[in-house]
Amino acid sequence: MSIKEELIQKLKAENCFWSYQADSVKDVPDDILIEKTLIHLDMPEILQLFSIYPKKKIKQVWLHHLVPQGKYLWALNRLFARFLFDIKNPDSYLKAMETRYLNSL
C-alpha cells in the first residue's frame, strides 16, 4: 500500500471524510489530504507527508488552511512552525501570516 493510501485509511478511521461518499475518498485532493493529516494524525504520519510532497507544498497548505484559523489551532500551528518549518519566532510569524491572509480576502 502506498503512503498516500495508508494516510487516507488512517484518516477514514478517524472519520475525517464523513462528508465524502465512500467511493470518492480515494480521489481526495492533495491539499485536503495534507490539511486533514496535519490536523488529525500524529507526528509519524505527518512526517510521512514529507516523503510524498515537497516541503514547500506542505507549508503552503499549512499557511492557507491552518494558520488563518488563529486561536483555534494556535498551539498546533506553533508546533508546526517551530519543528516542521524551522521558524525561529513562531508567535510573531503566525500573527503576521494570519493578518496577511485575512487582509488578502
Beta strands, then each sheet from edge to edge (+ up, - down):
end
